[in-house]
């Protein structure tokens, strides 16, 4: 009688179960490895921005304005208008000189001109995109329909947060603006102005994850969503650091003044208006947040990148956001 060797149904089911268990065990490791690669790519973006900011300083003897109105020395505009952000000024130093020239950034073009739109509309600049970000909108909802970045410059820390001392400009439309950091409205910061030390002062961090609305929904609050990465601010028709007023002119895109903890999650909800400064319309208090588990990545004035845990002591966090408070910074 012929006897054929074969798996029984029970044996087959056991093998399938073992394979399923192995896949279940391996999947978290694969996901962890992928996130580690994405976090490394994000860190490289910040390093590239940090290097570009340093080269800009070497070229112009100052850092770019966090956001400006394009009046001299920031640009060549003949009068007050919305100008250019730090990210626009950095394009020539991030191997994007052609895009910068085509858009005539820093020149007399209006922010909604056809020239800027033709140069920037639907153009992706990988240095401004965190690969871990779950935010799906890549381009702005209005003119010039340009890229929405996952990074934001740090203008300073609002008065009282973490014990910080500073003078805030309040805007009912866009929160509180601080100027005790490095990259703020019409800033002309030099390295020698960073008296707390370039290795102890933040320049740019992530704003690449959802915040939560008062209705309990995830909310994309990147303050450049309305007009994209290159838009600056209106100003008052001069190069002072005051904003233009309490209405639409009191907006400064692409920067944040630290007012909330890192990765607030559902523990802190925000309105879609400007009172808490978390809004797509130039809001200035977007918390540093990311999809990286446990914290957020930042680049310091010396070009070094760091991962700040969301459990960081608030006084240390505040000290890192101020350029000249004289406080000793603890371990972070």
TORLOBA-781082 format. One record per residue (C-alpha): x, y, z; residue number from 1. Coordinates in Angstrom, 2 decimals, padded with zeros to 5 digits, always signed. Example, Ala and Ser with C-alpha at 12.3 -4.5 7.8 and 13.67 -1.06 7.14 Angstrom:
BEGIN
+---------+---------+---------+-----+
|       x |       y |       z | num |
+---------+---------+---------+-----+
| +012.30 | -004.50 | +007.80 |   1 |
| +013.67 | -001.06 | +007.14 |   2 |
+---------+---------+---------+-----+
***
This chain:
BEGIN
+---------+---------+---------+-----+
|       x |       y |       z | num |
+---------+---------+---------+-----+
| +000.00 | +000.00 | +000.00 |   1 |
| +001.39 | +003.38 | -001.00 |   2 |
| +001.93 | +005.83 | +001.82 |   3 |
| +002.56 | +009.46 | +000.88 |   4 |
| +004.24 | +011.87 | +003.26 |   5 |
| +002.13 | +015.03 | +003.68 |   6 |
| +001.21 | +017.66 | +006.21 |   7 |
| -001.94 | +017.11 | +008.13 |   8 |
| -004.38 | +019.98 | +008.44 |   9 |
| -003.42 | +020.42 | +012.08 |  10 |
| +000.28 | +020.67 | +011.24 |  11 |
| -000.43 | +023.20 | +008.51 |  12 |
| -002.46 | +025.33 | +010.87 |  13 |
| +000.33 | +025.19 | +013.44 |  14 |
| +002.89 | +026.36 | +010.87 |  15 |
| +000.61 | +029.22 | +009.79 |  16 |
| +000.12 | +030.23 | +013.41 |  17 |
| +003.89 | +030.24 | +014.02 |  18 |
| +004.49 | +032.37 | +010.92 |  19 |
| +001.77 | +034.79 | +012.05 |  20 |
| +003.34 | +035.04 | +015.51 |  21 |
| +006.76 | +035.74 | +014.01 |  22 |
| +005.33 | +038.46 | +011.77 |  23 |
| +003.58 | +040.00 | +014.77 |  24 |
| +006.87 | +040.02 | +016.65 |  25 |
| +008.84 | +041.47 | +013.75 |  26 |
| +006.38 | +044.18 | +012.74 |  27 |
| +007.10 | +046.53 | +015.68 |  28 |
| +010.83 | +046.16 | +015.04 |  29 |
| +010.33 | +047.04 | +011.37 |  30 |
| +008.21 | +050.05 | +012.29 |  31 |
| +010.81 | +051.15 | +014.82 |  32 |
| +013.56 | +050.87 | +012.22 |  33 |
| +011.52 | +052.88 | +009.72 |  34 |
| +010.86 | +055.63 | +012.26 |  35 |
| +014.55 | +055.70 | +013.16 |  36 |
| +015.35 | +056.27 | +009.49 |  37 |
| +012.71 | +058.99 | +009.19 |  38 |
| +013.96 | +060.69 | +012.36 |  39 |
| +017.51 | +060.60 | +010.98 |  40 |
| +016.30 | +062.20 | +007.74 |  41 |
| +014.52 | +064.90 | +009.76 |  42 |
| +017.69 | +065.54 | +011.74 |  43 |
| +019.62 | +065.88 | +008.49 |  44 |
| +017.10 | +068.47 | +007.29 |  45 |
| +017.66 | +070.50 | +010.43 |  46 |
| +021.43 | +070.17 | +010.10 |  47 |
| +021.20 | +071.45 | +006.54 |  48 |
| +019.10 | +074.40 | +007.67 |  49 |
| +021.51 | +075.09 | +010.51 |  50 |
| +024.45 | +075.10 | +008.11 |  51 |
| +022.56 | +077.33 | +005.67 |  52 |
| +021.80 | +079.79 | +008.47 |  53 |
| +025.45 | +079.90 | +009.45 |  54 |
| +026.54 | +080.50 | +005.85 |  55 |
| +023.93 | +083.26 | +005.57 |  56 |
| +025.48 | +084.85 | +008.67 |  57 |
| +028.95 | +084.58 | +007.19 |  58 |
| +027.68 | +086.23 | +004.00 |  59 |
| +025.58 | +089.04 | +005.52 |  60 |
| +027.13 | +089.42 | +008.99 |  61 |
| +023.75 | +088.59 | +010.51 |  62 |
| +021.11 | +085.87 | +010.46 |  63 |
| +018.10 | +086.34 | +008.19 |  64 |
| +015.01 | +087.96 | +009.59 |  65 |
| +012.63 | +085.37 | +010.96 |  66 |
| +010.05 | +087.19 | +008.89 |  67 |
| +010.30 | +090.57 | +007.19 |  68 |
| +008.54 | +093.18 | +005.05 |  69 |
| +011.24 | +093.24 | +002.33 |  70 |
| +012.29 | +096.81 | +003.10 |  71 |
| +016.05 | +097.42 | +003.14 |  72 |
| +018.19 | +095.79 | +004.49 |  73 |
| +015.92 | +092.77 | +004.12 |  74 |
| +014.93 | +093.41 | +000.53 |  75 |
| +014.28 | +096.07 | -002.08 |  76 |
| +010.56 | +096.75 | -001.64 |  77 |
| +009.66 | +100.46 | -002.09 |  78 |
| +007.08 | +100.45 | +000.73 |  79 |
| +005.36 | +098.35 | +003.35 |  80 |
| +004.16 | +094.99 | +002.06 |  81 |
| +004.23 | +091.35 | +002.99 |  82 |
| +007.79 | +090.25 | +002.52 |  83 |
| +009.83 | +087.09 | +002.90 |  84 |
| +010.36 | +084.51 | +005.63 |  85 |
| +013.63 | +083.02 | +006.82 |  86 |
| +012.90 | +079.96 | +004.68 |  87 |
| +012.61 | +082.10 | +001.57 |  88 |
| +015.91 | +083.84 | +002.34 |  89 |
| +017.60 | +080.46 | +002.87 |  90 |
| +016.78 | +079.02 | -000.55 |  91 |
| +020.08 | +080.15 | -002.17 |  92 |
| +021.98 | +078.51 | +000.71 |  93 |
| +020.05 | +075.22 | +000.35 |  94 |
| +020.99 | +074.68 | -003.29 |  95 |
| +017.79 | +076.37 | -004.48 |  96 |
| +019.22 | +079.59 | -005.89 |  97 |
| +017.25 | +079.25 | -009.13 |  98 |
| +013.93 | +079.09 | -007.28 |  99 |
| +014.91 | +082.12 | -005.19 | 100 |
| +015.81 | +084.16 | -008.25 | 101 |
| +012.77 | +083.06 | -010.24 | 102 |
| +010.43 | +084.10 | -007.41 | 103 |
| +012.29 | +087.40 | -006.94 | 104 |
| +012.14 | +086.86 | -003.19 | 105 |
| +013.42 | +089.79 | -001.18 | 106 |
| +012.68 | +092.11 | -004.08 | 107 |
| +009.75 | +094.34 | -004.95 | 108 |
| +007.29 | +091.61 | -005.89 | 109 |
| +004.05 | +091.44 | -003.94 | 110 |
| +003.46 | +088.16 | -002.08 | 111 |
| +000.54 | +087.26 | -004.37 | 112 |
| +002.20 | +088.24 | -007.62 | 113 |
| +002.11 | +085.95 | -010.61 | 114 |
| +005.91 | +085.88 | -010.60 | 115 |
| +006.11 | +084.33 | -007.12 | 116 |
| +003.27 | +081.95 | -007.85 | 117 |
| +004.81 | +080.75 | -011.11 | 118 |
| +008.13 | +080.08 | -009.37 | 119 |
| +006.85 | +078.38 | -006.21 | 120 |
| +003.44 | +076.88 | -006.91 | 121 |
| +003.44 | +073.11 | -006.23 | 122 |
| +007.24 | +073.06 | -005.87 | 123 |
| +008.47 | +070.59 | -003.23 | 124 |
| +011.59 | +071.41 | -001.21 | 125 |
| +012.56 | +068.26 | +000.68 | 126 |
| +014.66 | +070.14 | +003.24 | 127 |
| +011.46 | +071.68 | +004.64 | 128 |
| +009.55 | +068.37 | +004.95 | 129 |
| +009.74 | +065.97 | +007.91 | 130 |
| +009.21 | +062.41 | +006.61 | 131 |
| +007.48 | +061.41 | +009.87 | 132 |
| +004.81 | +064.08 | +009.61 | 133 |
| +001.24 | +062.76 | +009.29 | 134 |
| +000.00 | +066.12 | +007.97 | 135 |
| -001.27 | +065.54 | +004.46 | 136 |
| -001.63 | +069.06 | +003.02 | 137 |
| +001.61 | +069.79 | +001.19 | 138 |
| +000.73 | +073.08 | -000.49 | 139 |
| -000.96 | +076.24 | +000.76 | 140 |
| -004.68 | +076.87 | +000.37 | 141 |
| -004.11 | +080.37 | -001.08 | 142 |
| -001.66 | +082.40 | -003.13 | 143 |
| +001.04 | +081.55 | -004.05 | 144 |
| -000.06 | +077.93 | -003.49 | 145 |
| +003.40 | +076.98 | -002.30 | 146 |
| +004.81 | +074.33 | +000.00 | 147 |
| +003.74 | +074.21 | +003.65 | 148 |
| +006.85 | +073.46 | +005.77 | 149 |
| +007.10 | +071.15 | +008.77 | 150 |
| +009.63 | +073.40 | +010.51 | 151 |
| +009.25 | +076.73 | +012.26 | 152 |
| +011.68 | +079.38 | +013.49 | 153 |
| +011.78 | +080.24 | +017.19 | 154 |
| +011.21 | +083.94 | +017.79 | 155 |
| +011.51 | +083.61 | +021.55 | 156 |
| +009.52 | +082.66 | +024.63 | 157 |
| +006.42 | +084.45 | +025.88 | 158 |
| +006.72 | +086.32 | +029.14 | 159 |
| +006.19 | +084.06 | +032.15 | 160 |
| +006.40 | +080.70 | +030.37 | 161 |
| +008.91 | +078.58 | +032.27 | 162 |
| +009.94 | +081.70 | +034.17 | 163 |
| +011.03 | +083.52 | +031.02 | 164 |
| +011.13 | +087.31 | +031.12 | 165 |
| +010.35 | +089.27 | +027.99 | 166 |
| +008.08 | +091.79 | +026.33 | 167 |
| +005.29 | +090.37 | +024.20 | 168 |
| +003.36 | +091.99 | +021.39 | 169 |
| -000.22 | +090.74 | +021.66 | 170 |
| -002.48 | +090.23 | +018.67 | 171 |
| -006.09 | +089.14 | +019.00 | 172 |
| -005.69 | +087.53 | +015.60 | 173 |
| -002.45 | +085.64 | +016.05 | 174 |
| -001.51 | +085.26 | +019.72 | 175 |
| +001.61 | +086.64 | +021.37 | 176 |
| +004.83 | +087.63 | +019.62 | 177 |
| +008.13 | +087.54 | +021.46 | 178 |
| +011.50 | +088.89 | +020.40 | 179 |
| +013.87 | +087.41 | +022.99 | 180 |
| +014.90 | +084.57 | +020.67 | 181 |
| +016.92 | +084.57 | +017.47 | 182 |
| +014.58 | +084.68 | +014.45 | 183 |
| +011.71 | +087.13 | +014.95 | 184 |
| +009.94 | +089.89 | +013.01 | 185 |
| +012.53 | +092.07 | +011.22 | 186 |
| +015.28 | +090.49 | +013.32 | 187 |
| +018.91 | +091.21 | +012.48 | 188 |
| +020.50 | +088.88 | +015.02 | 189 |
| +024.24 | +088.39 | +015.00 | 190 |
| +026.07 | +085.57 | +016.70 | 191 |
| +027.52 | +088.00 | +019.20 | 192 |
| +023.97 | +088.91 | +020.24 | 193 |
| +023.44 | +085.35 | +021.46 | 194 |
| +025.09 | +085.97 | +024.82 | 195 |
| +023.69 | +082.80 | +026.36 | 196 |
| +025.88 | +080.81 | +023.98 | 197 |
| +025.21 | +079.46 | +020.51 | 198 |
| +025.16 | +075.90 | +021.87 | 199 |
| +022.42 | +076.82 | +024.35 | 200 |
| +019.99 | +078.67 | +022.08 | 201 |
| +017.44 | +077.19 | +019.67 | 202 |
| +016.85 | +078.53 | +016.17 | 203 |
| +014.44 | +076.16 | +014.40 | 204 |
| +012.22 | +073.30 | +015.53 | 205 |
| +009.47 | +071.04 | +014.28 | 206 |
| +005.83 | +071.95 | +013.89 | 207 |
| +004.96 | +068.77 | +012.04 | 208 |
| +002.09 | +067.07 | +013.85 | 209 |
| -001.56 | +067.58 | +014.67 | 210 |
| -002.77 | +069.72 | +017.51 | 211 |
| -006.26 | +069.20 | +018.91 | 212 |
| -009.22 | +071.51 | +018.54 | 213 |
| -011.73 | +072.32 | +021.25 | 214 |
| -014.16 | +069.97 | +019.49 | 215 |
| -011.73 | +067.08 | +019.95 | 216 |
| -010.62 | +066.85 | +016.34 | 217 |
| -007.01 | +066.74 | +015.06 | 218 |
| -006.13 | +070.12 | +013.60 | 219 |
| -003.38 | +071.12 | +011.18 | 220 |
| -002.30 | +074.44 | +012.70 | 221 |
| +000.89 | +075.12 | +010.77 | 222 |
| +000.85 | +078.93 | +010.51 | 223 |
| +002.04 | +078.84 | +006.90 | 224 |
| -000.86 | +076.72 | +005.62 | 225 |
| -002.63 | +079.75 | +004.18 | 226 |
| +000.16 | +081.03 | +001.95 | 227 |
| +003.17 | +078.73 | +002.12 | 228 |
| +006.73 | +078.78 | +003.38 | 229 |
| +008.07 | +081.99 | +001.81 | 230 |
| +005.60 | +084.60 | +003.09 | 231 |
| +006.97 | +087.02 | +005.68 | 232 |
| +005.12 | +089.87 | +007.38 | 233 |
| +003.76 | +093.33 | +006.65 | 234 |
| +005.43 | +095.48 | +009.27 | 235 |
| +004.83 | +099.19 | +009.72 | 236 |
| +006.64 | +100.52 | +006.69 | 237 |
| +009.96 | +100.61 | +008.53 | 238 |
| +012.50 | +098.11 | +009.81 | 239 |
| +011.34 | +098.19 | +013.42 | 240 |
| +010.25 | +095.08 | +015.21 | 241 |
| +006.69 | +096.22 | +015.95 | 242 |
| +003.91 | +094.64 | +013.94 | 243 |
| +001.57 | +096.57 | +011.69 | 244 |
| -001.51 | +096.51 | +013.94 | 245 |
| -004.17 | +094.29 | +015.44 | 246 |
| -005.83 | +093.21 | +012.19 | 247 |
| -004.54 | +091.37 | +009.15 | 248 |
| -001.25 | +093.22 | +009.26 | 249 |
| -000.42 | +091.77 | +012.68 | 250 |
| +000.65 | +088.47 | +011.24 | 251 |
| +004.16 | +087.09 | +010.97 | 252 |
| +004.38 | +083.81 | +009.12 | 253 |
| +006.86 | +080.99 | +009.66 | 254 |
| +007.84 | +081.78 | +013.27 | 255 |
| +006.61 | +080.81 | +016.71 | 256 |
| +006.93 | +082.23 | +020.20 | 257 |
| +006.98 | +079.39 | +022.71 | 258 |
| +003.93 | +079.43 | +024.91 | 259 |
| +003.01 | +075.76 | +025.25 | 260 |
| +004.72 | +072.47 | +026.11 | 261 |
| +006.27 | +070.16 | +023.52 | 262 |
| +003.81 | +067.71 | +021.94 | 263 |
| +000.76 | +068.84 | +023.93 | 264 |
| -001.44 | +066.19 | +022.31 | 265 |
| -005.00 | +065.96 | +023.55 | 266 |
| -004.00 | +067.41 | +026.92 | 267 |
| -004.25 | +070.89 | +025.42 | 268 |
| -006.87 | +071.96 | +022.89 | 269 |
| -006.74 | +075.03 | +020.68 | 270 |
| -009.20 | +077.25 | +018.87 | 271 |
| -009.00 | +077.94 | +015.16 | 272 |
| -008.90 | +081.67 | +015.92 | 273 |
| -006.01 | +083.78 | +017.08 | 274 |
| -006.45 | +084.22 | +020.83 | 275 |
| -004.20 | +081.29 | +021.69 | 276 |
| -001.99 | +081.95 | +018.69 | 277 |
| -002.51 | +078.57 | +017.10 | 278 |
| -004.04 | +079.14 | +013.69 | 279 |
| -003.14 | +078.65 | +010.04 | 280 |
| -003.45 | +082.39 | +009.51 | 281 |
| -000.04 | +083.45 | +010.78 | 282 |
| -000.52 | +082.20 | +014.34 | 283 |
| +002.60 | +082.69 | +016.39 | 284 |
| +002.27 | +080.21 | +019.26 | 285 |
| +002.29 | +076.85 | +017.50 | 286 |
| +003.84 | +074.39 | +019.98 | 287 |
| +006.92 | +072.54 | +018.88 | 288 |
| +005.48 | +069.16 | +018.04 | 289 |
| +006.27 | +066.11 | +015.98 | 290 |
| +005.28 | +062.52 | +015.31 | 291 |
| +008.62 | +061.29 | +016.66 | 292 |
| +007.78 | +059.33 | +019.81 | 293 |
| +008.57 | +061.22 | +022.99 | 294 |
| +009.78 | +064.57 | +021.74 | 295 |
| +010.81 | +066.93 | +018.99 | 296 |
| +013.98 | +067.81 | +017.07 | 297 |
| +015.54 | +071.26 | +016.98 | 298 |
| +018.65 | +072.92 | +015.60 | 299 |
| +020.68 | +075.34 | +017.71 | 300 |
| +022.56 | +078.48 | +016.67 | 301 |
| +025.85 | +076.55 | +016.57 | 302 |
| +024.33 | +074.19 | +013.99 | 303 |
| +023.97 | +071.23 | +016.33 | 304 |
| +020.72 | +069.24 | +016.37 | 305 |
| +019.10 | +067.90 | +019.51 | 306 |
| +016.11 | +065.78 | +020.43 | 307 |
| +014.16 | +067.51 | +023.19 | 308 |
| +011.99 | +065.19 | +025.26 | 309 |
| +008.42 | +066.28 | +025.82 | 310 |
| +009.10 | +065.82 | +029.54 | 311 |
| +011.82 | +068.50 | +029.55 | 312 |
| +011.77 | +070.84 | +032.53 | 313 |
| +009.90 | +073.97 | +031.48 | 314 |
| +012.50 | +076.34 | +032.89 | 315 |
| +015.23 | +074.61 | +030.85 | 316 |
| +013.01 | +074.64 | +027.77 | 317 |
| +012.35 | +078.36 | +028.21 | 318 |
| +016.04 | +079.13 | +028.71 | 319 |
| +016.85 | +077.36 | +025.44 | 320 |
| +014.44 | +079.63 | +023.59 | 321 |
| +015.90 | +082.92 | +024.88 | 322 |
| +019.19 | +084.25 | +023.51 | 323 |
| +020.26 | +086.60 | +026.30 | 324 |
| +018.61 | +085.95 | +029.67 | 325 |
| +021.90 | +085.02 | +031.37 | 326 |
| +020.44 | +081.93 | +033.03 | 327 |
| +022.49 | +078.78 | +033.39 | 328 |
| +020.97 | +076.01 | +031.27 | 329 |
| +020.67 | +072.61 | +032.89 | 330 |
| +021.00 | +069.26 | +031.19 | 331 |
| +018.55 | +068.55 | +028.40 | 332 |
+---------+---------+---------+-----+
***
